[in-house]
Amino acid sequence: MNFPVILGAALIPTIIGFIWYNPKVFGNAWMKASGVTEDMIKTGNMPVIFGVSLLLSVMLSISMISIVIHQIGVQALFQGDTDPANLAALETFMDAYGDRFRSFGHGALHGTIAGIFFVLPVLGTNALFERKGFKYIAINASYWTLTLALMGGVICQFS
């Protein structure tokens, strides 16, 4: 794990969130769709909200590694193996294929897929039971899809 990359990628949700949920972008539409008012926003404990959000973003960043870097699966097959022959085989494999599909674009593709096929169903299901409308789902799922695409791109390119 490349911790500077993980921490850098963990900042992406906050940076994109500042832009995405700005009143001049989707902030006002999100507030209306979610039923959140300006007064409600002012009553929040922002240091706690941003601190916990950053911690959750670090967790998300770590989990994105297994989604965007294919070689993690191969390395997992050898986890705990101490047989020198097997470890040599892993090293040979990684020398030959360790840099395959390690680009920003490839990571962004997998991040986008995660946004559409993981985040959208989860957020959409919750929103339906919370009686939120299409606009609420679209604003939040689009935010997370873009965010995961950027996180995946950064992690895949620089890890």
C-alpha atoms as one frame of an Amber mdcrd trajectory, in Angstrom:
protein
   0.000   0.000   0.000   1.237   3.420  -0.930  -0.023   5.528   1.988   0.636
   8.965   0.427  -1.461   7.915  -2.581  -4.190   6.516  -0.314  -4.303   9.749
   1.679  -4.248  11.855  -1.486  -7.100   9.857  -2.993  -8.996  10.168   0.300
  -9.056  13.950  -0.168 -10.877  13.635  -3.496 -14.396  13.202  -2.011 -13.973
  16.389   0.023 -12.579  18.406  -2.885 -15.244  17.213  -5.323 -17.901  17.634
  -2.609 -16.971  21.292  -2.103 -17.508  21.846  -5.815 -20.460  19.490  -6.434
 -22.560  20.571  -3.462 -21.745  24.272  -3.834 -24.963  26.293  -4.201 -23.793
  27.464  -7.629 -23.493  23.861  -8.863 -25.864  21.257  -7.335 -26.041  22.486
  -3.734 -29.412  24.191  -3.927 -30.960  21.358  -5.923 -29.557  18.811  -3.447
 -30.890  20.762  -0.465 -34.355  20.906  -2.012 -34.317  17.224  -3.040 -33.029
  16.046   0.338 -35.162  18.313   2.493 -32.110  19.903   4.132 -32.357  23.590
   5.030 -29.690  26.243   5.574 -30.548  26.219   9.284 -29.968  22.469   9.477
 -26.556  22.876   7.832 -25.562  25.581  10.308 -26.362  23.367  13.307 -23.950
  20.596  12.289 -20.637  20.066  14.081 -18.445  20.615  11.027 -15.110  19.445
  12.532 -16.710  16.123  13.483 -18.499  15.817  10.148 -15.338  16.494   8.130
 -13.144  14.385  10.424 -15.394  11.328  10.194 -15.850  11.961   6.477 -12.082
  11.943   5.989 -11.742   8.713   7.967 -14.453   7.092   5.831 -12.713   8.388
   2.703  -9.461   6.722   3.796 -11.376   3.457   4.237 -12.918   3.901   0.783
  -9.516   4.683  -0.702  -8.061   1.478   0.738 -10.957  -0.578  -0.602 -10.547
   0.955  -4.074  -7.117  -0.678  -4.348  -8.667  -4.113  -4.792 -11.132  -2.765
  -7.355  -8.671  -0.941  -9.623  -5.424  -2.932  -9.332  -5.810  -6.417 -10.806
  -2.493  -7.691  -9.465  -3.869  -7.582  -5.908  -5.831 -10.750  -6.666  -2.713
 -12.616  -7.746  -0.788 -11.455  -4.705  -3.639 -12.613  -2.460  -3.239 -16.152
  -3.805   0.261 -16.250  -2.323  -0.572 -14.560   0.991   1.097 -16.396   3.854
   2.973 -18.710   1.479   6.555 -19.280   2.584   7.575 -21.802  -0.076  10.577
 -20.213  -1.887   9.517 -21.748  -5.209   6.052 -20.224  -4.984   7.431 -16.849
  -3.961   9.843 -16.975  -6.891   6.915 -17.736  -9.198   5.031 -14.734  -7.815
   8.077 -12.519  -8.327   8.467 -13.765 -11.912   4.778 -13.160 -12.570   4.904
  -9.652 -11.110   8.025  -8.825 -13.119   6.210  -9.838 -16.297   2.699  -8.529
 -15.573   2.933  -6.213 -12.566   2.539  -3.032 -14.584  -0.369  -4.173 -16.784
  -3.490  -2.039 -16.709  -1.903   0.466 -14.342  -3.076   3.782 -15.769  -5.308
   6.632 -14.688  -7.832   5.789 -17.386  -8.067   2.154 -16.378  -8.557   3.042
 -12.713 -11.135   5.679 -13.641 -13.033   3.084 -15.690 -13.207   0.713 -12.728
 -14.143   3.574 -10.398 -16.975   4.514 -12.755 -18.159   0.904 -12.870 -18.103
   0.805  -9.050 -20.148   4.002  -8.933 -22.774   2.698 -11.336 -22.991  -0.913
 -10.152 -22.338  -0.522  -6.386 -23.137   3.024  -5.303 -26.185   3.665  -7.493
 -28.056   0.524  -6.362 -27.304   1.200  -2.684 -28.167   4.898  -2.789 -31.137
   4.273  -5.058 -32.610   1.619  -2.786 -32.202   3.786   0.311 -33.651   6.811
  -1.481 -36.705   4.868  -2.616 -37.515   3.790   0.934 -36.785   7.309   2.212
 -39.241   8.607  -0.413 -36.592  10.718  -2.145 -37.016  11.571  -5.797 -35.018
  10.934  -8.950 -33.158  14.233  -8.636 -31.830  13.264  -5.190 -30.607   9.908
  -6.507 -29.086  11.472  -9.624 -27.199  14.196  -7.739 -25.724  11.848  -5.128
 -25.009   8.861  -7.377 -23.381  11.110  -9.988 -21.217  12.709  -7.317 -20.038
   9.313  -6.069 -19.502   7.945  -9.566 -17.300  10.918 -10.497 -15.521  10.743
  -7.138 -14.818   7.005  -7.431 -13.632   7.468 -11.012 -11.085  10.062  -9.879
 -10.059   8.053  -6.822  -9.671   4.910  -8.950  -7.609   6.790 -11.516  -5.255
   8.240  -8.916  -4.850   4.953  -7.065  -4.283   2.893 -10.204  -1.836   5.362
 -11.739   0.273   6.158  -8.691   0.152   3.103  -6.385
